[in-house]
Amino acid sequence: MGLAHFNAVDSHREKWEPIHSNLFEVTIILPTVLQSIHPNATHLLLENAKTAKFPAYPDLQSATQKFKYSTRLFVMMPASTSIEDLNITFNLNQNDDYSIFCFKMLKDWYDLGWNNETGTLHYKKNLVGDIIMHLHDKEGKVIRRVTYHNVMMKKFSGMEDVSWDDTTKILELSCDFIADYFEDFYY
């Protein structure tokens, strides 16, 4: 290859587009038991998802095999194939009924795992939903889709700290989810 001149680099000469980190959508499908309570949840949560994280592929484990003075290495399965660090941040707004709707929907999901007011618990089949993340280009064409399966709410925070000192801060809700596995589709 010659010098790194723009006419010698395919991505420049062909006018290929960069991938933008702000062109994404998050579709959240609540557990079945909540879908009738919050019929507009998928739409409202999609419109208010502020930040999200695509999965990081887990490190593959390694194993060694020895024969006399030589050591050979082999790549093995990852230690875990589940997802424990899926975080999504949501804008918080109130509607005309004075409901903080994103908080209400996500708190109801959290309550399926453990309701702090009543102490009730539910089976996993009643806790799980799905989260689908789309990365798209400037024209809206999906270039990567990740579907997280059997997603459960683990933690949410963001409405705890309020202060008179900062009059420009707008509250947001940060949610941590776990998932059994994910499917990654890309071109």
C-alpha positions in Angstrom: 0.0 0.0 0.0 1.2 3.5 -0.8 1.1 6.5 1.4 -2.0 7.1 3.5 -3.4 9.6 1.0 -7.2 10.0 0.8 -7.3 8.6 -2.7 -5.6 5.4 -1.5 -8.0 4.6 1.3 -11.1 2.7 0.2 -13.4 4.1 2.8 -12.6 7.7 1.7 -12.6 7.0 -2.0 -15.9 5.1 -1.9 -17.4 7.7 0.4 -18.4 5.1 3.1 -20.3 6.5 6.1 -19.0 6.3 9.7 -21.2 4.6 12.4 -22.7 7.2 14.7 -23.2 6.3 18.4 -26.4 8.4 18.7 -28.4 6.6 16.0 -30.0 3.9 18.0 -33.4 2.8 19.3 -34.3 0.6 22.3 -37.5 -1.4 22.1 -38.6 -2.8 25.5 -41.2 -5.5 25.6 -42.5 -5.6 29.2 -43.4 -8.9 30.9 -46.8 -10.2 29.8 -48.4 -9.5 33.1 -47.6 -5.8 32.7 -48.6 -5.3 29.0 -52.3 -4.8 29.7 -51.5 -2.4 32.6 -49.2 -0.3 30.4 -50.4 -0.7 26.8 -48.3 2.2 25.5 -45.1 1.1 27.3 -43.1 0.0 24.3 -43.7 3.3 22.5 -43.2 5.6 25.5 -40.0 3.8 26.7 -38.5 3.9 23.2 -39.1 7.6 23.0 -37.4 8.2 26.4 -34.4 5.9 26.3 -31.5 8.2 26.5 -28.4 5.9 26.7 -28.0 2.2 26.3 -25.2 -0.3 25.8 -24.7 -3.0 23.2 -23.2 -6.2 24.6 -19.5 -6.7 25.0 -18.5 -10.2 24.0 -17.2 -12.2 26.9 -13.6 -13.2 27.2 -13.0 -16.7 26.2 -11.4 -18.9 28.8 -8.2 -20.8 28.1 -6.9 -24.2 29.0 -3.4 -25.6 28.8 -2.2 -29.0 27.8 1.4 -30.1 28.6 3.6 -32.7 27.1 7.1 -33.0 28.4 8.5 -29.5 28.1 5.9 -27.9 25.9 2.7 -26.2 26.7 -0.2 -25.8 24.3 -3.1 -23.4 24.8 -6.7 -23.9 23.8 -9.5 -21.4 23.7 -12.5 -22.6 25.7 -16.0 -21.4 26.4 -16.6 -18.1 28.3 -17.1 -18.3 32.0 -20.6 -17.0 31.6 -22.9 -16.4 28.6 -25.5 -14.4 30.4 -25.6 -10.6 30.5 -25.3 -8.9 33.9 -24.4 -5.3 32.9 -27.2 -4.1 30.7 -27.9 -0.5 31.6 -30.4 1.9 30.0 -31.0 5.5 31.1 -34.4 7.1 30.6 -35.6 10.7 30.5 -38.2 11.4 33.2 -41.3 13.4 32.3 -44.8 13.7 33.8 -47.9 13.5 31.7 -51.2 15.4 32.0 -52.3 13.0 34.8 -49.2 14.0 36.8 -47.8 10.5 36.4 -44.1 10.0 35.9 -44.9 7.3 33.4 -41.4 5.8 32.7 -40.8 5.5 36.4 -44.2 3.9 37.0 -43.7 1.3 34.2 -40.2 0.4 35.2 -41.1 0.3 38.9 -43.9 -2.1 38.2 -41.4 -4.3 36.4 -39.1 -4.1 39.4 -42.0 -5.0 41.7 -42.4 -8.3 40.0 -39.0 -9.3 41.3 -39.7 -8.0 44.8 -42.4 -5.6 45.8 -41.1 -3.5 48.7 -44.6 -2.5 49.8 -46.1 -5.9 50.0 -43.1 -8.3 49.9 -44.6 -10.3 47.0 -42.4 -12.3 44.7 -43.1 -13.9 41.3 -41.8 -16.8 39.2 -39.2 -16.1 36.5 -41.8 -16.7 33.8 -43.7 -13.7 35.0 -40.6 -11.5 35.4 -39.1 -11.7 31.9 -39.4 -9.4 29.0 -37.2 -8.7 26.0 -35.1 -5.7 24.9 -34.3 -5.1 21.3 -31.6 -2.6 20.3 -31.3 -1.2 16.8 -28.2 0.6 15.5 -29.1 2.4 12.3 -27.5 4.7 9.7 -28.4 8.3 8.9 -31.2 7.1 6.5 -32.8 4.8 9.2 -31.6 1.5 7.8 -30.8 -1.0 10.6 -27.2 -2.1 10.5 -27.1 -4.0 13.8 -29.9 -5.5 15.9 -29.3 -7.1 19.3 -32.1 -8.9 21.0 -31.7 -9.6 24.7 -33.9 -12.5 25.8 -35.4 -13.3 29.2 -34.6 -9.8 30.6 -35.3 -9.0 34.2 -35.0 -5.7 36.1 -32.3 -5.8 38.6 -32.0 -2.2 39.9 -33.1 1.3 39.1 -31.9 4.6 40.5 -31.9 8.3 39.8 -34.7 9.8 41.7 -33.0 9.7 45.1 -30.9 12.8 45.2 -32.6 16.2 45.0 -31.2 19.5 45.9 -31.9 23.3 45.9 -28.2 23.9 44.9 -28.6 22.9 41.3 -31.6 24.5 39.6 -30.7 23.2 36.1 -30.6 19.5 36.8 -33.3 17.3 35.3 -33.8 13.9 36.8 -33.3 10.7 34.8 -33.8 7.1 35.6 -30.9 4.6 35.3 -32.0 0.9 35.1 -29.8 -2.2 35.3 -31.1 -5.4 33.7 -29.9 -8.9 33.4 -30.6 -11.3 30.6 -30.1 -15.0 30.0 -28.6 -14.5 26.5 -28.6 -12.3 23.4 -28.7 -12.6 19.6 -26.6 -10.3 17.5 -27.6 -9.7 13.9 -25.5 -7.5 11.7 -24.6 -7.2 8.0 
